[in-house]
Amino acid sequence: MSVLLDHLPVIWQGLVVTLQLTVASFLGAAVLGVLITAMRVSPVGVLRAMGTAYVETFQNIPLLVLLTLAFFALPEIGIKADALVTAIVAISVYTAAYIAEALRSGVNAVGKGQGEAARALGLTFRQSLWHVILPQALRTVVQPLGNIVIALLMNTTLAGAISVVDLTDEAKRVNLVEAQPIAIFVGVGVMYALLASVIGYVTGRLERRLVMVR
């Protein structure tokens, strides 16, 4: 671990980039995932088909392919952004498919009577989904969403393929100088494990609290 302490400033910088990627990508994926979920449970057949096509498409495209395509193809159509923003967009689009699938399973777990009661009160589909169905659905999928965030954290390591200097990439650079791969990558692996443990702990506590609220 001493070799990491010797290069603490650059390791810290890489950790900050990894956290930025994780948080920003999750927020983007969450917003998009909710929209895709709404499409998938919509009474409009075309919207359901579009939502299903989105999930099926992005769950079957490797993230590395999506990152590379976004990095090289977007500038060709006039959309220019730096590597970090491109990575956030690509990871968000990819992760949204998994969030949408988790939320859809939560929506399906909500009793049909809830939707019928909302309609009886005069709520529109959008209002019943937002105020009645989704809040209950979220309570049932906290842990799956936590697992998705952990997977997202691990997926950020692929951003190095498009020149994003994250924690893993900084570790590679340190290793080029120090040539101590075991110490460096074990240390970085412990950092990822600690971050994943924090996410798991927070989602576990949140899940237990929401169960108590119910």
trRosetta pair geometry for C-beta under 8 A, 3 or more apart (Angstrom, degrees):
i j d omega theta_ij theta_ji phi_ij phi_ji
1 4 5.4 -53 -165 36 55 114
1 5 6.4 56 140 -22 77 101
1 183 6.9 -134 -46 -172 31 97
1 187 5.2 139 -110 -104 70 123
2 5 5.3 -52 -149 36 40 114
2 6 6.4 46 150 -26 68 100
2 183 7.9 -34 43 179 68 141
3 6 5.6 -47 -151 29 34 116
3 7 6.9 3 157 8 63 106
3 174 7.1 127 148 160 101 121
3 178 5.2 107 -159 -172 127 163
3 180 5.2 -165 -64 66 172 145
3 183 5.2 90 28 115 130 132
3 184 6.0 -71 101 -74 129 82
3 187 7.7 -165 67 -3 90 153
4 7 6.2 -75 -151 54 33 89
4 8 6.8 73 145 -81 65 65
4 11 5.6 60 -166 -71 87 165
4 174 7.4 57 -106 158 58 165
4 183 7.4 -147 -26 144 93 93
4 184 6.5 144 -69 -124 90 61
4 187 4.5 -144 -40 140 148 160
4 188 7.5 178 -106 -54 132 73
5 8 5.4 2 -153 -54 40 109
6 178 7.9 124 75 -87 134 136
7 10 5.2 -42 171 45 94 107
7 11 5.6 101 110 -25 86 102
7 170 8.0 172 141 162 121 102
7 174 4.7 163 90 -118 171 123
7 177 7.8 135 -83 64 140 138
7 178 7.7 -111 -27 -33 135 132
8 11 5.5 -62 -139 43 32 111
8 12 5.8 35 162 -24 69 107
9 12 5.8 -56 -147 35 25 111
9 13 6.4 27 154 -20 62 106
10 13 5.4 -48 -147 34 36 116
10 14 6.5 38 153 -18 65 102
10 170 5.1 178 148 -159 92 119
10 173 7.0 -99 157 87 143 127
10 174 6.7 165 90 -66 129 104
11 14 5.7 -54 -152 37 32 111
11 15 6.4 36 149 -22 65 105
11 167 7.1 45 -163 -141 65 79
11 170 5.7 164 -102 125 43 134
11 171 7.2 60 -114 -75 90 71
11 174 7.0 10 -67 -47 94 149
11 188 7.7 -136 -143 -92 109 93
12 15 5.5 -53 -148 35 34 114
12 16 6.4 38 153 -22 65 102
13 16 5.7 -50 -151 31 32 113
13 17 6.7 31 151 -17 63 103
13 165 7.7 2 124 118 107 113
13 170 6.6 149 77 -95 89 149
14 17 5.7 -53 -151 35 35 111
14 18 6.4 37 150 -20 66 104
14 165 6.3 -93 -104 145 85 78
14 166 5.4 82 -166 155 83 33
14 167 4.0 125 136 -97 105 40
14 168 7.4 -172 177 20 130 31
14 169 6.5 -168 -129 62 120 76
14 170 3.1 -115 -55 3 143 139
14 171 7.0 -170 121 -25 169 71
15 18 5.6 -53 -150 35 33 114
15 19 6.4 32 153 -17 66 104
15 167 5.0 59 -81 -90 52 113
15 191 6.7 -99 -105 177 115 142
16 19 5.8 -55 -149 38 32 110
16 20 6.4 35 151 -21 65 104
17 20 5.5 -51 -147 35 33 114
17 21 6.3 36 153 -20 65 104
17 84 7.2 -109 -151 -115 101 119
17 164 6.8 171 167 170 130 95
17 165 6.3 116 16 90 175 63
17 166 4.7 -139 104 -111 114 61
17 167 7.1 -173 64 -34 92 64
18 21 5.7 -53 -150 36 30 113
18 22 6.3 29 153 -19 64 108
18 153 7.4 56 170 -157 103 78
18 156 5.4 122 -145 116 75 144
18 166 4.6 95 -72 -169 80 106
18 167 4.3 -17 -35 -11 139 109
18 168 7.8 106 -86 -6 124 78
18 195 8.0 -84 126 -88 126 172
19 22 5.6 -54 -143 37 32 111
19 23 6.1 23 163 -12 68 109
19 195 8.0 -141 -88 -130 87 135
20 23 6.3 -59 -139 41 25 102
20 24 5.8 12 169 -6 64 118
20 84 7.2 -4 114 -168 129 125
21 24 6.5 -64 -136 45 18 101
21 25 5.7 13 168 -14 60 120
21 84 7.3 -119 -81 -155 88 84
21 87 6.2 -39 -126 120 112 122
21 88 6.3 -141 -133 -85 62 79
21 91 6.8 63 -180 30 95 163
21 156 4.3 120 112 -135 138 126
21 159 6.0 -115 -124 -24 151 160
21 164 7.2 90 -81 162 133 148
21 166 6.4 -28 -5 -104 146 129
22 25 6.2 -64 -141 40 17 106
22 26 6.2 15 161 -18 59 111
22 149 7.3 70 -175 -172 103 84
22 152 6.0 120 -138 119 75 104
22 153 5.0 20 -112 -98 128 73
22 156 5.8 -68 -64 -45 78 147
22 195 8.0 -150 -59 170 173 136
23 26 6.0 -59 -148 35 25 108
23 27 6.5 23 157 -17 63 107
24 27 5.9 -55 -149 36 31 110
24 28 6.4 27 156 -14 65 108
24 88 4.7 -33 114 -137 121 130
24 92 7.7 -72 131 -63 72 117
25 28 5.8 -57 -147 41 31 109
25 29 5.9 29 156 -18 67 111
25 87 7.8 -63 -75 131 122 77
25 88 5.2 -141 -74 -145 79 65
25 91 4.0 -26 -138 101 139 119
25 92 4.9 -145 -152 -64 65 74
25 95 6.2 92 154 15 103 144
25 152 5.9 -178 103 -175 123 124
25 156 7.3 -168 11 -85 151 101
26 29 5.6 -58 -141 42 30 109
26 30 6.0 35 157 -27 66 105
26 92 7.9 -122 -38 -107 10 80
26 95 7.1 -71 -102 121 51 156
26 149 5.7 24 -109 -117 136 93
26 152 5.9 127 -75 108 90 167
27 30 5.7 -50 -145 30 28 113
27 31 6.7 26 157 -15 61 103
27 92 7.9 -40 74 -114 55 119
28 31 6.1 -56 -153 35 31 107
28 32 6.3 19 156 -7 66 112
28 88 6.4 112 1 160 150 92
28 89 7.1 -111 168 -110 164 43
28 92 3.2 -34 104 -128 122 145
28 93 8.0 -38 134 -41 118 53
28 96 7.5 -76 125 -61 74 111
29 32 5.8 -61 -143 47 31 106
29 33 5.6 37 156 -28 68 112
29 91 7.3 -70 -53 127 121 71
29 92 4.5 -148 -56 -150 73 63
29 93 7.7 -112 -99 -27 80 14
29 94 7.8 -46 -104 69 120 54
29 95 3.8 -31 -120 91 154 108
29 96 4.4 -148 -149 -66 71 68
29 98 8.0 -1 180 53 131 87
29 99 5.4 133 148 -6 99 141
29 152 7.2 -139 16 -104 159 142
30 33 5.6 -53 -139 36 25 115
30 34 6.5 29 159 -21 61 101
30 96 7.9 -120 -31 -108 15 78
30 99 6.1 -135 -102 -166 47 162
31 34 6.1 -55 -155 30 27 108
31 35 6.8 24 150 -14 61 107
32 35 5.6 -57 -153 38 36 113
32 36 6.2 34 152 -18 69 106
32 92 6.3 109 11 157 138 98
32 93 6.9 -70 134 -106 172 48
32 96 3.8 -40 98 -121 115 146
32 99 7.8 102 81 63 77 129
32 100 7.8 -66 122 -52 73 111
33 36 5.7 -53 -144 38 32 110
33 37 6.2 37 154 -23 65 104
33 95 7.6 -59 -58 121 121 74
33 96 4.4 -153 -63 -152 75 69
33 97 7.7 -110 -105 -23 88 12
33 98 7.8 -47 -111 72 127 49
33 99 3.1 -40 -121 98 160 118
33 100 4.5 -146 -153 -54 73 69
33 102 7.9 1 -177 47 136 94
33 103 6.1 131 150 -2 104 135
34 37 5.6 -52 -148 34 31 115
34 38 6.5 35 152 -21 64 103
34 99 7.8 -43 -39 132 55 119
34 100 7.9 -137 -44 -97 16 75
34 103 6.7 -169 -101 -133 54 174
34 134 7.2 39 -142 -135 105 142
35 38 5.7 -52 -151 33 32 112
35 39 6.6 32 150 -18 63 103
36 39 5.5 -53 -153 35 35 113
36 40 6.3 34 151 -21 67 107
36 51 5.0 137 -170 -141 69 92
36 54 5.5 -121 -130 90 122 145
36 55 6.6 132 167 -57 133 92
36 96 6.1 119 -3 154 140 105
36 97 7.2 -89 141 -103 171 45
36 99 8.0 108 52 84 122 87
36 100 3.8 -45 94 -105 121 144
37 40 5.6 -57 -147 36 32 111
37 41 6.5 4 163 3 67 107
37 51 7.4 132 -83 -158 10 137
37 99 7.9 -82 -43 124 114 78
37 100 4.8 -161 -58 -143 75 74
37 103 4.2 -50 -96 100 149 128
37 104 5.4 -157 -132 -63 88 75
37 107 6.6 151 -180 -25 113 138
37 134 7.7 109 110 -106 139 105
38 41 6.6 -70 -144 49 26 90
38 42 6.2 54 151 -59 63 96
38 51 7.9 -162 75 -93 46 143
38 126 7.6 32 -153 -117 131 73
38 129 6.0 93 -119 153 93 158
39 42 5.4 -33 -150 -8 32 124
39 47 4.4 -132 -151 170 80 92
39 48 6.6 174 153 -86 69 31
39 50 5.8 -76 176 81 139 97
39 51 3.3 166 103 -61 107 119
39 54 7.7 67 78 17 145 134
40 48 5.8 76 -145 -137 35 66
40 51 3.7 -137 -62 125 72 144
40 52 6.2 115 -118 -57 93 68
40 55 7.3 32 -83 -19 135 135
40 100 6.6 123 -10 172 139 110
40 104 5.3 -43 103 -100 144 128
41 48 7.5 104 -52 -104 8 96
41 104 6.6 177 -48 -127 104 85
41 107 5.4 -86 -69 138 155 157
41 129 7.1 150 89 -116 125 123
41 133 7.9 -157 121 144 158 157
42 47 4.1 -12 66 94 152 133
42 48 5.6 -146 59 -56 86 78
42 51 7.4 143 12 -12 107 139
42 125 7.1 78 -136 155 67 147
43 125 6.3 -122 2 -101 111 151
44 47 4.3 63 84 13 107 112
44 48 6.8 176 89 -13 55 84
45 48 5.6 -56 -148 35 34 112
45 49 6.3 34 155 -20 68 105
46 49 5.7 -55 -151 36 31 112
46 50 6.4 30 152 -19 65 106
47 50 5.6 -53 -146 36 33 111
47 51 6.3 33 155 -18 66 106
48 51 5.8 -56 -148 38 30 110
48 52 6.2 29 155 -17 65 108
49 52 5.8 -55 -146 39 30 110
49 53 6.2 32 154 -21 65 107
50 53 5.7 -53 -145 36 30 113
50 54 6.5 36 153 -24 63 102
51 54 5.7 -50 -151 29 32 114
51 55 6.7 26 155 -13 64 105
51 100 7.0 -157 -171 179 99 141
52 55 6.0 -57 -150 38 32 107
52 56 6.1 25 157 -14 67 112
53 56 5.9 -59 -141 43 28 108
53 57 5.9 30 159 -24 65 111
54 57 6.0 -61 -148 35 23 110
54 58 6.3 -4 169 3 63 112
54 96 7.9 -47 153 109 121 110
54 97 6.4 -156 137 -101 81 92
54 100 7.4 33 101 49 116 169
55 58 6.8 -70 -140 46 22 91
55 59 5.9 17 167 -15 63 118
55 97 4.7 140 -130 -155 56 89
55 100 5.6 -127 -87 89 111 127
55 101 5.7 122 -150 -63 132 97
56 59 6.3 -60 -137 40 21 107
56 60 6.4 -2 166 0 58 120
57 60 6.5 -92 -162 45 21 96
57 61 6.5 9 157 -18 67 114
57 97 7.6 -139 68 -102 66 141
58 61 5.7 -51 -133 33 41 108
58 66 7.5 48 -139 -88 86 148
58 93 6.4 -140 -124 144 145 80
58 94 5.5 -166 -179 -126 112 48
58 96 7.2 20 98 66 161 84
58 97 3.9 -172 83 -42 114 145
59 97 4.9 -151 -51 138 81 138
59 98 6.9 122 -98 -68 97 74
59 101 7.4 53 -73 -37 139 144
61 65 5.7 -116 177 77 88 122
61 66 5.4 93 128 -57 119 105
61 94 7.4 -117 81 -115 99 96
62 65 4.5 91 68 3 90 105
62 66 7.1 -163 95 -6 48 86
63 66 5.4 -57 -149 39 38 113
63 67 6.1 41 154 -22 71 104
63 90 7.3 114 -165 143 79 104
63 91 6.9 38 -155 -107 122 68
63 94 5.0 60 -108 -149 92 167
63 155 5.5 -11 103 -160 176 119
63 158 5.6 116 109 70 114 164
64 67 5.7 -50 -145 35 31 113
64 68 6.3 28 157 -15 64 107
64 158 5.2 -120 -86 -161 80 131
64 161 6.0 63 -145 15 92 169
65 68 5.9 -59 -148 40 29 108
65 69 6.1 29 155 -19 65 110
66 69 5.7 -55 -143 38 28 111
66 70 6.2 28 158 -18 64 108
66 90 5.0 152 131 -167 99 106
66 93 7.0 -155 180 84 138 115
66 94 5.5 157 72 -70 165 117
67 70 5.9 -58 -148 37 26 108
67 71 6.2 24 157 -20 64 111
67 86 7.6 99 -156 134 69 98
67 87 6.3 19 -134 -116 108 71
67 90 4.8 130 -95 127 59 160
67 91 7.6 26 -83 -55 101 75
67 158 6.0 179 -8 131 159 109
67 159 6.7 -148 -140 -106 144 51
67 161 5.9 96 107 73 135 118
67 162 5.4 -139 160 -22 104 128
68 71 5.8 -57 -145 36 29 111
68 72 6.3 -1 167 5 66 112
68 161 6.4 -59 -70 132 91 124
68 162 6.7 -167 -93 -73 49 105
69 72 6.7 -74 -142 49 23 90
69 73 5.1 -5 176 2 67 128
69 90 8.0 142 63 -120 82 125
70 73 6.5 -55 -107 47 17 95
70 74 5.5 20 -172 -25 58 119
70 86 5.2 158 129 -174 111 98
70 89 6.4 178 -165 90 148 109
70 90 4.3 -138 9 -76 158 117
70 162 7.8 -27 78 -98 91 164
71 74 7.2 -28 -111 23 6 105
71 83 6.8 21 -122 -123 112 78
71 86 5.3 99 -92 148 69 151
71 90 7.9 -34 -38 -41 78 148
71 162 4.1 -152 -81 -135 152 129
71 163 8.0 134 -148 21 141 96
72 75 7.2 -66 -167 33 28 102
72 76 7.3 27 147 -21 61 113
73 76 5.5 -59 -160 30 43 118
73 77 7.0 17 155 -3 74 104
74 77 6.3 -71 -154 44 36 94
74 79 4.1 -73 -180 81 95 108
74 80 7.3 160 125 -80 99 31
74 81 7.1 -25 121 23 146 97
74 86 6.7 -163 33 -121 149 111
75 78 7.6 67 -167 -64 35 8
75 79 6.8 -104 -78 71 31 56
75 80 5.3 57 -111 -95 84 77
81 85 4.0 -101 166 89 123 127
81 86 5.2 155 88 -56 108 80
81 89 7.4 84 76 -7 160 137
82 85 5.3 90 57 14 73 101
82 86 7.0 -136 100 -6 35 94
83 86 5.6 -58 -146 39 32 114
83 87 6.2 34 156 -22 67 105
83 159 7.5 119 154 177 99 95
83 162 5.1 176 -149 126 104 93
83 163 4.6 -117 -101 80 164 94
83 164 4.9 -161 132 -65 113 77
84 87 5.8 -55 -150 34 29 111
84 88 6.5 30 153 -20 64 105
84 159 7.8 47 -117 180 52 136
84 164 5.5 118 -88 -119 62 109
85 88 5.6 -53 -149 34 33 113
85 89 6.4 33 154 -18 66 105
86 89 5.9 -56 -150 36 30 110
86 90 6.2 25 156 -15 66 110
86 162 6.3 -104 97 136 127 149
87 90 5.9 -58 -143 40 30 108
87 91 6.0 23 161 -14 67 111
87 156 7.6 76 161 -142 126 73
87 159 4.0 44 -141 -130 145 114
87 162 6.2 180 -72 65 97 125
87 164 5.0 -7 -32 -45 155 153
88 91 6.1 -59 -141 41 24 105
88 92 6.0 28 157 -23 62 111
89 92 5.8 -59 -148 35 26 113
89 93 6.3 24 157 -18 63 107
90 93 5.9 -55 -148 36 29 110
90 94 6.3 26 155 -16 63 110
91 94 5.6 -57 -146 40 32 112
91 95 5.9 23 160 -14 69 112
91 152 6.6 100 172 -153 116 93
91 155 6.2 147 -134 115 110 120
91 156 6.8 18 -110 -91 159 68
91 159 7.3 -39 -47 -72 128 107
92 95 6.1 -60 -138 42 25 103
92 96 6.1 39 159 -36 62 105
93 96 5.9 -46 -149 19 25 119
93 97 7.9 32 153 -23 53 94
94 97 6.6 -56 -178 16 35 109
94 98 8.0 16 141 -3 64 103
94 155 7.5 -151 100 167 139 155
95 98 5.7 -58 -162 38 51 108
95 99 6.2 49 144 -19 79 105
95 148 6.6 118 -164 171 101 107
95 151 7.9 158 -119 95 102 102
95 152 5.2 26 -105 -97 144 113
95 155 7.5 180 -70 58 106 155
96 99 5.5 -55 -143 40 36 111
96 100 6.0 40 156 -23 68 105
97 100 5.8 -53 -148 34 27 113
97 101 6.6 27 153 -19 60 106
98 101 5.7 -51 -148 34 34 111
98 102 6.5 34 153 -18 65 104
98 148 5.1 168 121 -128 123 121
98 151 7.5 -64 124 78 171 143
99 102 5.7 -55 -149 37 33 110
99 103 6.2 29 155 -16 67 108
99 145 6.8 52 -126 -121 85 89
99 148 6.0 140 -76 150 73 165
100 103 5.8 -56 -143 40 29 109
100 104 6.2 34 155 -24 64 105
101 104 5.7 -50 -146 32 30 113
101 105 6.7 31 154 -18 61 102
102 105 5.9 -55 -156 33 32 110
102 106 6.7 32 147 -17 64 105
102 141 4.8 133 161 -171 98 135
102 144 4.5 180 -139 122 124 128
102 145 5.8 157 128 -70 155 71
102 148 6.4 -103 -25 -37 151 140
103 106 5.3 -54 -152 36 38 115
103 107 6.3 41 150 -22 69 101
103 134 7.4 -1 -165 -132 114 87
103 137 6.0 67 -163 138 70 131
103 138 7.5 -8 -122 -84 89 65
103 141 6.3 -152 -91 60 43 165
104 107 5.5 -48 -147 33 35 113
104 108 6.4 36 152 -19 64 104
105 108 5.7 -52 -149 36 33 113
105 109 6.6 36 150 -24 62 105
105 140 7.9 -129 115 112 83 116
105 141 6.5 122 78 -90 97 124
105 144 7.6 27 65 42 134 173
106 109 5.6 -55 -152 30 34 113
106 110 7.2 41 149 -28 63 95
106 136 7.8 170 162 110 98 63
106 137 3.3 104 129 -175 107 85
106 138 6.4 82 163 -59 159 24
106 139 7.8 140 -157 51 122 51
106 140 4.6 159 -131 70 89 105
106 141 4.0 -82 -63 -22 126 122
107 110 5.9 -47 -161 18 38 113
107 133 5.7 35 -133 166 89 116
107 134 7.2 -19 -89 -89 96 55
107 137 4.6 -9 -69 -102 53 145
109 137 6.8 130 53 -122 95 71
109 140 5.0 -130 83 129 150 171
110 114 5.3 -66 163 40 106 146
110 115 7.5 102 116 -34 115 93
110 133 5.4 166 77 -144 167 75
110 136 4.8 100 -108 101 118 126
110 137 5.6 -66 -35 -69 120 81
110 140 7.8 -153 -57 2 74 140
111 114 5.2 111 73 -14 80 96
112 115 5.9 -54 -163 38 50 107
112 116 6.2 47 144 -18 76 109
113 116 5.4 -57 -143 42 37 113
113 117 6.0 42 156 -24 70 104
114 117 5.9 -53 -149 34 27 110
114 118 6.5 28 151 -20 62 105
114 132 5.6 171 164 159 102 114
114 133 6.4 136 116 -89 125 69
114 136 6.6 -81 -149 23 168 161
115 118 5.6 -52 -149 34 34 113
115 119 6.4 31 154 -16 66 104
115 128 5.9 87 -137 156 67 137
115 132 7.1 151 -91 106 48 132
115 133 6.3 27 -80 -75 91 116
116 119 5.8 -54 -148 38 32 109
116 120 6.3 36 151 -23 64 106
117 120 5.5 -53 -148 34 32 115
117 121 6.6 30 153 -18 63 104
117 132 7.7 -175 80 -153 97 151
118 121 5.8 -59 -155 36 32 109
118 123 4.4 -57 171 52 88 133
118 127 7.3 -179 177 105 117 87
118 128 3.4 114 135 -123 147 112
118 131 7.6 149 -131 78 126 98
118 132 4.5 -127 -79 7 135 165
118 133 7.6 -71 -15 -36 158 88
119 122 7.7 69 -179 -60 35 12
119 123 6.4 -91 -86 59 33 79
119 128 6.4 -17 -55 -67 66 155
123 127 4.1 -134 -168 98 96 118
123 128 4.4 126 113 -59 127 84
123 131 7.0 -123 -143 54 146 125
123 132 7.1 123 92 -12 168 129
124 127 4.6 92 49 11 76 104
124 128 6.9 -149 88 -4 36 88
125 128 6.1 -60 -144 40 26 106
125 129 6.1 26 158 -20 64 110
126 129 5.8 -57 -146 37 27 110
126 130 6.1 15 161 -11 65 114
127 130 6.1 -61 -140 43 26 103
127 131 5.7 -10 175 12 66 119
127 132 8.0 50 132 -1 64 100
128 131 6.7 -67 -122 53 20 88
128 132 4.9 -33 -165 35 62 125
128 133 6.1 56 140 -15 76 104
129 132 7.3 -27 -64 53 8 80
129 133 4.9 -40 -132 45 46 123
129 134 5.8 55 162 -27 66 102
130 133 7.9 30 -3 46 18 84
130 134 5.9 -10 -125 24 29 130
131 135 7.1 -10 -178 -7 27 122
132 135 7.1 -90 -170 34 9 103
132 136 7.1 -10 159 -2 52 115
133 136 6.3 -77 -161 43 28 103
133 137 5.9 24 154 -22 70 115
134 137 5.3 -56 -137 38 34 114
134 138 6.2 41 162 -28 68 101
135 138 6.0 -49 -149 26 28 113
135 139 7.3 32 153 -22 57 101
136 139 5.9 -51 -161 25 37 114
136 140 7.3 25 150 -12 64 105
137 140 6.1 -67 -161 36 38 105
137 141 6.5 1 157 4 73 116
138 141 6.3 -80 -143 49 31 92
138 142 6.9 62 161 -66 68 77
138 145 8.0 1 -152 -23 74 151
138 210 7.9 -120 113 -146 85 156
139 142 6.7 -16 -155 -30 30 107
139 210 4.4 -165 -134 158 92 129
139 211 7.4 142 180 -71 107 51
139 213 7.8 -124 -120 68 132 112
139 214 6.3 117 172 -56 156 123
141 144 4.8 -52 -164 49 80 114
141 145 5.5 85 133 -27 88 99
142 145 5.8 -62 -152 39 27 111
142 146 6.4 32 150 -23 64 105
142 203 5.6 169 154 -169 90 88
142 206 5.4 -155 -167 105 140 105
142 207 4.1 -176 83 -85 136 87
142 210 6.2 155 -38 27 147 146
143 146 5.4 -49 -148 31 35 116
143 147 6.7 37 153 -19 64 100
143 203 5.9 127 -106 144 47 118
143 204 7.2 52 -101 -89 94 58
143 207 5.4 22 -49 -79 89 152
144 147 5.6 -51 -151 34 36 113
144 148 6.5 39 150 -21 65 102
145 148 5.4 -50 -150 33 37 115
145 149 6.6 40 150 -21 65 99
145 203 6.9 -171 82 -132 83 131
146 149 5.6 -50 -151 32 35 111
146 150 6.6 36 150 -18 65 102
146 199 5.9 156 -164 151 89 91
146 200 6.1 109 159 -108 128 47
146 202 7.5 175 -121 79 119 80
146 203 2.9 -23 -85 -67 140 177
146 204 7.5 70 -113 -39 177 60
146 207 7.8 -75 -17 -39 136 118
147 150 5.6 -51 -150 35 35 113
147 151 6.4 36 151 -17 66 104
148 151 5.6 -52 -148 38 34 112
148 152 6.3 41 149 -24 65 103
149 152 5.3 -49 -148 33 34 116
149 153 6.5 42 150 -24 64 99
149 199 5.3 -156 104 -164 120 137
149 203 7.5 171 35 -55 131 135
150 153 5.5 -46 -153 28 34 116
150 154 6.8 29 151 -13 63 103
150 196 4.8 68 -138 -138 107 94
150 199 5.3 175 -73 90 84 143
150 200 6.7 29 -69 -57 135 88
151 154 5.7 -56 -152 39 35 109
151 155 6.2 37 149 -23 67 108
152 155 5.5 -56 -145 37 32 114
152 156 6.9 48 152 -37 62 91
153 156 6.0 -42 -163 8 32 114
153 192 6.9 151 140 -153 114 88
153 195 5.9 -175 -166 121 150 125
153 196 6.3 -167 77 -81 149 81
153 199 7.0 -147 -26 -25 145 155
154 157 6.4 -33 178 3 48 112
154 192 6.9 80 -96 -172 74 129
154 196 7.7 27 -51 -81 97 123
155 158 5.8 -33 -177 13 62 114
156 159 5.5 -21 -173 -4 60 119
156 166 5.9 173 144 -143 102 166
157 160 6.6 -24 175 1 53 111
157 166 6.7 -138 -110 84 43 138
157 167 7.8 -61 -99 65 81 88
157 168 4.4 62 -137 -10 94 155
158 161 5.7 -21 177 3 67 117
159 162 6.3 -64 -168 44 55 93
159 164 3.8 -34 145 58 107 139
159 166 5.6 84 69 -23 116 131
160 163 7.5 57 -166 -76 41 9
160 164 5.9 -99 -81 67 37 74
160 165 7.2 66 -114 -104 83 33
160 166 6.1 -105 -60 29 90 97
160 168 5.9 -99 -34 88 141 107
160 169 4.1 170 -113 -70 119 112
160 172 7.6 100 -160 10 154 142
164 169 7.0 173 101 -8 56 153
165 169 4.7 -129 -141 98 52 135
165 170 6.1 81 171 -59 92 80
165 173 7.8 9 -147 -20 111 139
166 169 5.2 94 45 15 59 103
166 170 7.1 -112 107 -5 30 92
167 170 5.9 -56 -148 36 28 110
167 171 6.5 32 153 -22 63 105
167 188 6.1 155 152 -152 104 110
167 191 6.6 -139 -175 103 147 141
167 192 7.5 167 99 -66 146 91
168 171 5.5 -53 -152 33 33 115
168 172 6.7 36 150 -21 64 100
168 188 6.6 121 -100 162 55 145
169 172 5.5 -47 -152 30 37 114
169 173 6.7 37 150 -18 64 103
170 173 5.6 -53 -151 36 36 113
170 174 6.4 38 151 -19 67 103
171 174 5.7 -52 -147 36 33 111
171 175 6.3 36 153 -22 64 106
171 184 5.3 144 -166 158 93 107
171 185 6.1 105 162 -90 136 65
171 187 8.0 179 -123 76 119 94
171 188 4.4 -26 -88 -58 149 156
172 175 5.6 -56 -149 35 31 113
172 176 6.7 38 151 -26 63 100
173 176 5.7 -46 -154 24 35 115
173 177 7.1 26 151 -11 61 103
174 177 5.9 -62 -160 38 37 107
174 178 5.8 -2 159 11 75 117
174 184 5.6 174 98 -135 115 135
175 178 6.2 -69 -125 57 30 88
175 179 6.6 82 179 -90 64 25
175 180 6.8 -130 -126 55 72 50
175 181 5.3 52 -143 -91 130 69
175 184 4.9 -153 -76 62 93 164
175 185 7.3 16 -73 -42 137 93
176 179 7.6 17 -161 -63 15 66
178 184 6.8 141 73 -59 130 128
180 183 4.5 -14 146 39 115 114
180 184 5.5 123 93 -23 81 98
181 184 5.9 -66 -138 44 27 107
181 185 5.6 3 177 -1 70 117
182 185 6.8 -65 -134 46 17 93
182 186 5.8 16 167 -16 59 117
183 186 6.2 -58 -138 39 20 108
183 187 6.2 21 160 -19 59 112
184 187 6.0 -65 -157 36 23 111
184 188 6.4 15 154 -12 64 109
185 188 5.5 -48 -138 41 38 110
185 189 6.0 47 155 -25 65 104
186 189 5.5 -53 -147 36 30 116
186 190 6.6 35 151 -23 62 101
187 190 5.7 -51 -154 29 31 113
187 191 6.9 35 147 -20 62 100
188 191 5.4 -47 -155 29 40 116
188 192 6.7 38 149 -16 67 100
189 192 5.7 -51 -151 36 36 110
189 193 6.3 37 150 -20 66 106
190 193 5.4 -53 -146 37 34 114
190 194 6.3 36 153 -21 66 103
191 194 5.8 -53 -149 34 30 111
191 195 6.5 30 153 -17 63 104
192 195 5.7 -54 -149 37 33 112
192 196 6.3 32 153 -18 66 106
193 196 5.7 -54 -147 39 31 111
193 197 6.3 35 152 -23 64 106
194 197 5.5 -52 -147 34 32 114
194 198 6.5 36 153 -21 64 101
195 198 5.7 -52 -152 32 32 112
195 199 6.6 31 151 -16 64 104
196 199 5.7 -53 -151 36 34 112
196 200 6.2 34 152 -18 66 107
197 200 5.6 -55 -146 40 32 112
197 201 6.2 34 154 -22 66 106
198 201 5.7 -53 -146 35 29 112
198 202 6.3 27 157 -17 64 107
199 202 5.9 -56 -147 37 28 108
199 203 6.3 20 159 -11 65 110
200 203 6.1 -59 -143 42 27 104
200 204 6.1 31 157 -23 64 110
201 204 5.7 -57 -148 35 27 113
201 205 6.4 25 156 -16 64 106
202 205 5.9 -56 -149 37 29 108
202 206 6.2 28 154 -18 65 110
203 206 5.5 -53 -142 40 33 113
203 207 6.1 39 156 -24 66 104
204 207 5.8 -52 -147 33 28 111
204 208 6.5 24 156 -15 63 105
205 208 5.9 -58 -150 37 31 108
205 209 6.3 30 153 -19 65 108
206 209 5.7 -56 -148 36 31 112
206 210 6.3 28 156 -17 66 107
207 210 5.9 -57 -147 37 29 107
207 211 6.4 32 153 -21 64 105
208 211 5.7 -52 -148 33 32 113
208 212 6.6 34 152 -19 63 104
209 212 5.7 -55 -154 35 33 112
209 213 6.5 36 149 -23 66 103
210 213 5.4 -47 -148 32 37 115
210 214 6.7 42 152 -22 64 98
211 214 5.8 -49 -155 30 34 112
